[in-house]
């Protein structure tokens, strides 16, 4: 598996099954436009069951973590090399497992929960016209204590190389307009705005895949 390391910095490594709960915690603690979403939903696992769990279940080979000194994840990147195929698998294999836990939104459900429940039941929201050259997509989250140390770039480069190996010519990301910090991050790591129409207040960015010097220069 591709991975990267700098002297004195944690090595990005592949996801292991034992990392699941730590990744769920990171997803929740960074899930409010980069802020902490703990306690903001009726079901505390809802956010991660949409934006982390299906990737770990369906495509674990494209999940990577940034571990701390005790080898516990403090950041991760995960995604798919083929969004259309992922959406089909999500519909066929992921939704049936959790539909009893997450029924169609009922009257009286808080707005934020209702929006996520609708997202859970409609994976087709991930399909966009105009991304044929960028069929892969990713999600990346890092705990605040470990941000700003080059970790995000290392995670991105690791995923980009893995997506290239999986045959994806490009990767796209979808970023909420409200998450200003994320927009700056993706631009810094080589993503460019894509002229894609969106249903909500989001923007899309894309980047072509290629083996990066940062990763390929490192041993093993």
C-alpha positions, -999 to 999 in steps of 0.1 A, spaced: 0 0 0 12 35 -7 21 55 24 42 85 33 63 97 61 85 126 71 111 125 98 94 131 131 59 128 117 34 100 119 34 75 90 1 73 71 -9 36 71 -38 15 57 -70 13 77 -75 -17 100 -108 -30 113 -98 -20 149 -97 16 137 -134 19 131 -145 35 164 -117 60 163 -126 70 128 -163 74 138 -152 97 167 -130 118 144 -159 121 119 -182 133 146 -157 157 162 -150 174 129 -184 170 113 -199 204 118 -181 222 89 -148 213 106 -162 219 141 -174 194 167 -208 178 160 -209 158 192 -245 159 206 -260 177 176 -279 148 163 -305 124 179 -284 94 169 -248 101 177 -236 76 150 -257 91 122 -231 114 107 -204 87 106 -228 61 93 -232 83 62 -198 98 57 -174 71 70 -190 38 76 -200 29 41 -165 36 28 -149 14 54 -174 -14 47 -175 -12 9 -139 0 0 -116 -5 30 -86 -7 7 -90 30 -1 -91 41 36 -59 53 53 -53 67 88 -28 91 105 -19 74 138 -6 90 169 23 77 190 1 49 204 -11 40 168 -46 54 174 -60 73 144 -61 110 148 -70 116 111 -81 97 81 -88 98 44 -113 74 27 -133 73 -5 -139 54 -37 -122 52 -71 -156 48 -88 -184 70 -75 -211 54 -97 -202 19 -86 -200 30 -50 -235 45 -51 -249 13 -64 -232 -7 -37 -243 17 -11 -279 13 -22 -277 -25 -24 -255 -33 5 -253 -5 30 -288 9 32 -304 -25 39 -282 -30 69 -292 3 86 -326 12 73 -343 -1 105 -321 23 125 -326 52 101 -361 52 87 -373 79 63 -376 112 82 -408 115 102 -426 147 111 -410 164 141 -375 152 135 -350 180 140 -340 197 107 -304 187 109 -313 150 115 -339 151 87 -313 164 62 -289 137 71 -315 110 70 -325 121 36 -289 119 25 -287 84 39 -317 73 19 -305 90 -13 -269 80 -22 -276 91 -57 -270 126 -45 -233 118 -50 -237 115 -87 -230 147 -107 -230 155 -143 -196 166 -156 -173 146 -134 -164 118 -159 -128 128 -157 -129 127 -119 -148 95 -110 -132 90 -76 -141 110 -45 -128 113 -10 -135 125 26 -107 136 49 -108 146 85 -81 153 111 -85 162 148 -77 199 155 -48 189 177 -30 174 146 -40 199 120 -15 223 104 14 199 104 14 187 68 -7 157 78 -36 166 55 -13 168 25 2 134 33 -32 118 36 -43 134 3 -12 122 -16 -16 87 -3 -52 86 -14 -44 101 -48 -18 74 -55 -42 46 -44 -69 60 -66 -45 61 -95 -35 24 -89 -73 16 -88 -76 32 -123 -92 65 -115 -80 94 -137 -91 120 -113 -106 127 -78 -133 151 -69 -145 165 -36 -176 184 -25 -172 212 0 -199 231 19 -198 268 12 -197 274 49 -164 255 54 -140 282 43 -110 265 58 -116 234 36 -118 254 4 -84 268 11 -70 234 20 -81 218 -13 -67 246 -33 -33 243 -16 -31 206 -23 -37 209 -60 -75 207 -65 -92 231 -89 -128 243 -90 -151 223 -112 -180 239 -131 -206 215 -117 -242 224 -108 -251 216 -72 -283 210 -54 -272 229 -23 -247 254 -10 -216 235 -20 -187 237 -44 -168 209 -62 -131 206 -68 -111 181 -89 -76 169 -93 -60 145 -118 -43 115 -103 -6 108 -108 21 93 -85 33 121 -64 70 128 -56 61 130 -19 49 94 -18 69 77 -45 102 90 -31 97 72 2 107 36 8 80 9 10 
